[in-house]
Amino acid sequence: MANGLPDPPPPPRLTGDAEADMPAFGEYLHDFYKKTVVAGLYRRVSDDLQTGDFDPSSLPDPASATAASAQQTANNAYTLAKANETSIADIESTLAADKVGTATVSEANTSIAVTFAAAEPDTSYFLAVTPISKSGAPAAGSNRVDHIDKTTGGFTLHVETAPGVGTSVTFDWTLTR
């Protein structure tokens, strides 16, 4: 843990067997995404484009700045940075129970409905979905997402083909805005 922030997870050791490596790599990508992007360790372009109270003309002129005015500018910047600091508890609360989960498509089904614990305000959220495990020998294509139908109350995940009798494929999902 550097600077009080979680370290990104180490990449998985891949074996060269695509069927075995895909779930490990998918889980790595999911963990990396949660610990970096969702946790706010990377800035989003939209954050930088939002207007605020900052007025560049209020900055001191370097030619006439004194040590005291430079110190005051640094103090103000520090105060603003501390006011916008994200704590680990805030990051963990962002990963609320209905923001991540699993969904299993099984047998002759080609879809699975997921219901959120609390409805989203609209359907402009982003879903990251990756297969993480299987039981039996599912049919080819049952681990590939065909499309997703989103609603404010949840989503329905559709795969290319049903896994088949006695088999299933489980997916991890993450919702972000």
C-alpha positions in Angstrom: 0.0 0.0 0.0 1.6 3.2 -1.2 0.5 6.6 0.2 -2.4 4.9 2.0 -3.9 3.8 -1.4 -4.3 0.2 -2.4 -1.7 -1.2 -4.7 -3.0 -2.6 -8.1 -3.2 -6.4 -8.1 -0.2 -8.2 -9.7 -1.0 -9.7 -13.1 -1.8 -13.4 -13.2 0.7 -16.0 -14.3 -0.7 -17.3 -17.6 -0.1 -20.9 -18.7 -0.8 -20.6 -22.4 -4.1 -22.6 -22.1 -6.6 -20.0 -23.2 -9.5 -21.7 -21.5 -7.8 -21.8 -18.2 -6.1 -18.4 -18.5 -9.3 -16.4 -19.5 -11.0 -16.6 -16.1 -7.7 -15.7 -14.3 -7.1 -12.8 -16.6 -10.7 -11.6 -16.4 -10.5 -11.7 -12.6 -7.3 -9.7 -12.8 -8.9 -7.1 -15.0 -11.9 -6.9 -12.7 -9.7 -6.5 -9.6 -7.5 -3.9 -11.4 -10.5 -1.9 -12.5 -12.0 -2.0 -9.0 -8.8 -1.0 -7.3 -7.8 1.8 -9.7 -10.6 3.2 -11.8 -13.6 2.7 -9.5 -11.5 3.7 -6.4 -10.6 6.9 -8.2 -6.8 6.4 -8.4 -6.9 7.4 -12.1 -8.5 10.8 -13.0 -11.3 10.8 -15.5 -11.1 13.3 -18.3 -14.6 14.5 -17.4 -13.4 15.5 -13.9 -10.8 17.8 -15.5 -13.4 19.4 -17.8 -15.8 20.4 -15.1 -16.0 24.1 -14.4 -15.5 25.2 -10.8 -14.6 28.2 -8.8 -11.0 28.4 -10.0 -10.0 31.6 -11.8 -6.5 31.5 -13.4 -6.3 35.3 -13.2 -6.4 35.0 -9.4 -3.0 33.3 -9.5 0.0 35.5 -8.4 2.2 36.9 -11.1 5.5 35.0 -10.9 7.5 38.2 -11.6 6.1 39.9 -8.6 5.5 37.0 -6.3 7.0 37.0 -2.8 7.9 34.0 -0.7 4.9 34.8 1.4 2.4 34.9 -1.5 3.9 31.7 -2.9 3.5 30.0 0.5 -0.1 31.3 0.7 -0.9 29.8 -2.8 0.6 26.5 -1.7 -1.4 26.5 1.5 -4.6 27.2 -0.4 -3.8 24.4 -2.8 -3.1 22.0 0.1 -6.4 23.0 1.8 -8.4 22.3 -1.5 -6.6 19.0 -2.0 -7.3 17.8 1.6 -11.0 18.9 1.2 -11.3 16.6 -1.9 -9.3 13.7 -0.5 -10.9 10.3 -0.8 -10.6 8.0 2.2 -10.4 4.2 1.9 -13.8 4.0 3.6 -15.2 6.2 0.8 -13.7 3.9 -1.8 -15.1 0.8 -0.1 -18.6 2.4 0.1 -18.3 3.1 -3.6 -18.1 -0.7 -4.1 -21.5 -1.2 -2.6 -23.1 -4.6 -2.8 -25.3 -3.7 -5.8 -22.4 -2.3 -7.8 -20.6 -5.6 -8.3 -21.9 -9.2 -8.4 -22.1 -12.5 -10.2 -24.6 -13.9 -12.6 -24.9 -17.5 -13.7 -26.4 -18.7 -17.1 -27.2 -22.4 -16.9 -28.8 -25.3 -18.7 -30.9 -24.3 -21.8 -31.1 -20.6 -20.8 -29.4 -17.9 -23.0 -29.9 -15.1 -20.5 -30.0 -14.2 -16.8 -31.7 -11.3 -15.2 -29.9 -9.3 -12.4 -31.9 -7.1 -10.1 -30.1 -4.2 -8.2 -30.7 -3.8 -4.5 -31.4 -0.1 -5.2 -32.6 1.3 -8.5 -30.2 3.4 -10.6 -31.4 6.9 -11.6 -31.1 6.1 -15.3 -29.7 3.5 -17.7 -26.5 5.4 -18.7 -24.4 3.3 -16.4 -21.5 1.2 -17.6 -21.3 -2.5 -17.1 -18.1 -4.6 -17.3 -18.9 -8.3 -17.6 -16.4 -11.2 -17.7 -16.8 -15.0 -17.5 -15.1 -16.3 -14.3 -16.0 -20.0 -14.0 -18.0 -22.9 -15.6 -19.4 -26.2 -14.5 -19.4 -29.2 -16.8 -18.5 -28.6 -20.4 -20.6 -25.7 -21.6 -21.3 -25.2 -25.3 -19.0 -23.0 -27.3 -20.2 -19.4 -27.2 -22.0 -19.7 -23.9 -19.1 -17.7 -22.3 -19.5 -14.9 -24.8 -21.9 -12.0 -24.1 -24.2 -11.3 -27.0 -25.9 -8.2 -25.6 -27.2 -6.7 -22.4 -30.6 -5.1 -21.8 -30.3 -2.4 -19.2 -33.1 -1.0 -17.0 -32.9 1.3 -13.9 -33.8 -1.8 -11.7 -31.2 -4.1 -13.2 -30.1 -5.7 -16.4 -30.4 -8.9 -18.4 -27.2 -10.6 -19.7 -27.6 -12.5 -23.0 -25.0 -15.0 -24.2 -24.5 -16.3 -27.7 -25.7 -19.8 -27.0 -27.1 -21.8 -24.0 -24.5 -23.7 -21.9 -26.4 -27.0 -22.3 -27.9 -29.6 -20.0 -26.1 -29.9 -16.7 -23.7 -27.0 -17.4 -23.4 -23.4 -16.5 -21.2 -20.3 -17.0 -20.7 -17.7 -14.2 -19.9 -14.1 -14.9 -18.6 -11.3 -12.7 -20.1 -7.9 -13.3 -19.3 -4.3 -12.2 -21.5 -1.3 -12.6 -19.9 2.2 -12.8 -20.9 5.7 -13.8 
